[in-house]
Each structure stands twice: as structure tokens, then as C-alpha cells.
Amino acid sequence: MHHVPRRTRTTRLTSLAVAASAVTLISSPSASAQQAITVEAAALVRERFVTDLDAIQGKFLALAEAFPAEMYSWRPAPEVRSVGEVFMHVANEFYVYVPMTYGATPSPLIEQNREGMQKFEATSTKAEVLKHLPESFAYSKQALAGVSPAAIAGTPNLFGRDRTIVEASFITIGELHEHLGQLIAYARVNGIRPPWSQ
């Protein structure tokens, strides 16, 4: 269920590829082997990252609406996240990991430990999902907007190590697209056609 459809992977790569190409063109000539990037490049990568977030959020919301409330507890196998738990995991990503991608502060709504995140994701009814998906997305966009491009230029410390904002963005957007693919598979198995493909 974690396989990402080919078309979804292509969408993910296309969205940031333009920014990555631009980074190559406008990076400092003295950039290190780590491909440190300029302030202008960092701003462009953030712009493209937010554009992709906008697109994927629309699909998450469309799928959340398409699943009947009684199907939110469905899971393909024991010990695998249910429909509702996957959606809440995505909300968790928007509250916590999307801001962290750019060095911003995660939402205080979720305790920053395994137990706190599991507790949040367990509240997985359709009503909770439709509340937290838009609220978490709004939080992440506000957090990203508050980050100065100067703070993410070069190779800042992101996710516990020095890496460029291009690397960090690909890590996070890849994770989100993986969960979109997972939810599309859940929908198809249950006879639900993704709204944008009708």
C-alpha cells in the first residue's frame, strides 16, 4: 500500500525540478561540494515547494470528502494505519514536519514525542480529519512564510544535519506524495474514484 503510482511520482519530481534547475544556475560559483545555494535560490525553492503543497493539499481534502465517514476505520491489514489515521498522519506532517523542513517552529498542538503524535493520529474520525487537514495546512503555510530566505540559504542544519533546502524539500514532499499514493490505493480498493480523475 506504500507504493506511489508512477504518475504521482512524476508530479512530485516535476514540481521541484524547476526550482532545482534554477538553483544550479544561480548558485554561487564558489559553492561547496554540498551545493550550497544563494538567498535568491532559497526563495525560489520555497515558492515552488509551497506551490506543490497547495496542489497536494487540494487532493488530500478531495479524498477526505470522498471517503464515507463509516470507512474511516477501514484498514487493509492489522497494524496498518486506517484511512482516518493516514489522513491524521498527513495533518501531523503539516503541523510538525513541513515547518521543520524550513527550520520553523512546529505547532504546539502536538506533543513532540512518539506518544503525543500517536495520540493525535488516533483521533481519526472524518470530522477530526476535516478539521485538522485545513488547519494544519494553514499553520504550515504561515510558518513557511515567516522564514527568511537568508536563513535557508547555504547548507543550514535541517532534520539534524547540514543539508540544502532542496534536499530537505524533496524529503518532505516525497513523504507527502507517498501518503497521497497510499490513500489513492485505499480509495480504489474500496471502489472510490479520486474526485480529480472523474
C-alpha positions in Angstrom: 0.0 0.0 0.0 3.0 2.3 0.2 3.8 2.1 -3.5 3.5 5.5 -5.1 1.9 5.5 -8.6 4.2 6.4 -11.4 2.1 9.5 -12.3 2.2 10.7 -8.7 6.0 10.3 -8.5 6.3 12.2 -11.8 4.2 15.1 -10.4 6.4 15.2 -7.3 9.6 15.4 -9.2 8.3 17.9 -11.8 7.2 20.4 -9.1 10.6 20.9 -7.6 12.7 20.1 -10.6 12.3 23.6 -12.0 13.5 25.1 -8.7 16.4 22.6 -8.5 17.5 23.6 -12.0 17.3 27.2 -11.2 19.4 26.6 -8.1 22.1 25.1 -10.3 22.0 28.2 -12.5 22.1 30.8 -9.7 24.2 29.1 -7.1 27.4 30.9 -6.1 30.3 29.9 -8.3 32.2 29.1 -5.1 29.6 26.7 -3.9 31.0 23.8 -1.9 30.6 20.1 -2.8 27.4 20.2 -0.8 25.9 22.6 -3.5 25.3 25.4 -1.1 22.7 27.8 -2.6 22.1 31.5 -2.7 19.4 33.5 -0.9 17.6 34.0 -4.3 17.7 30.3 -5.0 16.4 29.5 -1.5 13.4 31.9 -2.1 12.7 30.2 -5.4 12.8 26.7 -3.9 10.4 27.8 -1.1 8.0 29.3 -3.7 7.9 26.0 -5.7 7.6 23.9 -2.5 4.5 25.9 -1.4 3.0 25.6 -4.9 3.4 21.8 -4.7 1.9 21.8 -1.2 -1.1 23.7 -2.5 -1.7 21.1 -5.2 -1.3 18.1 -2.9 -3.5 19.6 -0.1 -6.3 20.0 -2.6 -6.1 16.3 -3.4 -6.0 15.3 0.3 -9.1 17.3 1.0 -10.9 15.9 -2.0 -10.2 12.4 -0.9 -11.1 13.1 2.7 -14.5 14.3 1.5 -14.9 11.3 -0.9 -14.5 8.7 1.8 -17.7 8.0 3.7 -17.5 8.5 7.5 -18.0 4.8 8.2 -15.0 3.9 6.1 -12.5 6.0 8.1 -11.8 3.0 10.4 -11.0 0.7 7.4 -7.5 -0.7 7.2 -6.0 -3.1 4.7 -4.4 -5.3 7.4 -3.9 -5.3 11.2 -1.2 -3.0 12.4 -1.5 -0.8 9.3 -2.9 2.7 9.5 -6.6 3.1 8.9 -8.0 5.6 6.4 -8.6 8.1 9.1 -5.1 7.5 10.7 -3.4 8.2 7.4 -5.2 11.5 7.0 -4.3 12.5 10.6 -0.7 11.5 9.9 -0.8 13.9 7.0 -2.1 16.6 9.3 0.7 15.8 11.7 3.2 16.2 8.8 1.7 19.7 8.1 1.7 20.7 11.8 5.2 19.4 12.5 7.5 18.3 9.7 6.6 20.8 7.0 7.6 23.7 9.2 10.7 21.8 10.4 11.7 21.4 6.7 12.5 25.1 6.7 13.7 25.4 10.3 10.4 26.9 11.5 8.7 26.0 14.8 6.2 23.1 14.8 2.7 23.6 16.1 2.4 23.4 19.9 -0.9 21.5 19.3 1.0 18.2 19.1 3.5 16.9 21.7 6.8 16.4 20.1 7.2 12.8 21.0 6.0 9.4 19.8 3.2 9.1 22.3 1.9 12.6 21.5 1.9 12.0 17.8 0.2 8.6 18.1 -2.5 10.2 20.4 -3.1 12.9 17.8 -3.3 10.4 14.9 -5.7 8.1 16.8 -8.4 10.8 16.8 -9.2 9.8 13.3 -12.9 10.4 12.6 -14.0 12.2 9.4 -15.0 15.2 11.5 -11.5 15.4 13.0 -9.8 15.0 9.7 -11.9 17.7 8.0 -11.0 20.0 10.9 -7.2 19.3 11.1 -6.3 19.0 7.4 -7.1 22.6 6.6 -5.9 24.0 9.9 -2.6 22.1 9.8 -2.0 23.2 6.2 -2.8 26.9 7.1 -0.3 26.6 10.0 2.5 25.2 7.8 2.0 27.9 5.1 2.1 30.6 7.8 5.3 29.1 9.3 7.0 28.8 5.9 6.1 32.4 5.0 7.8 33.6 8.2 11.2 32.1 7.3 13.7 34.5 5.8 15.4 33.2 2.6 18.7 34.2 4.2 18.1 31.6 7.0 17.7 28.7 4.5 20.5 29.7 2.0 23.7 27.8 2.0 23.5 24.4 3.9 21.6 25.1 7.1 21.0 22.3 9.7 17.8 20.7 8.7 16.5 17.4 10.1 19.5 17.0 12.2 22.3 17.6 9.7 23.7 20.2 7.3 21.7 20.0 4.0 20.4 22.4 1.4 16.8 23.4 1.3 16.5 21.5 -1.9 17.4 18.2 -0.2 15.1 18.9 2.8 12.2 19.9 0.5 12.5 16.6 -1.5 12.5 14.6 1.7 9.2 16.2 2.9 7.3 16.4 -0.4 8.3 12.8 -1.1 6.8 11.7 2.2 3.5 13.5 1.5 3.2 12.1 -2.0 3.8 8.6 -0.6 0.8 9.1 1.7 -1.3 10.5 -1.2 -0.5 7.4 -3.2 -1.4 5.3 -0.2 -4.8 7.0 0.2 -5.5 6.7 -3.6 -4.8 2.9 -3.2 -7.2 2.7 -0.2 -9.9 4.5 -2.2 -9.5 2.4 -5.3 -9.7 -0.9 -3.3 -12.9 0.3 -1.8 -14.5 1.4 -5.1 -13.9 5.1 -4.6 -12.6 7.1 -7.6 -10.4 10.1 -6.7 -12.6 13.1 -7.5 -10.0 14.7 -9.8 -9.9 11.6 -12.1 -13.6 11.6 -12.8 
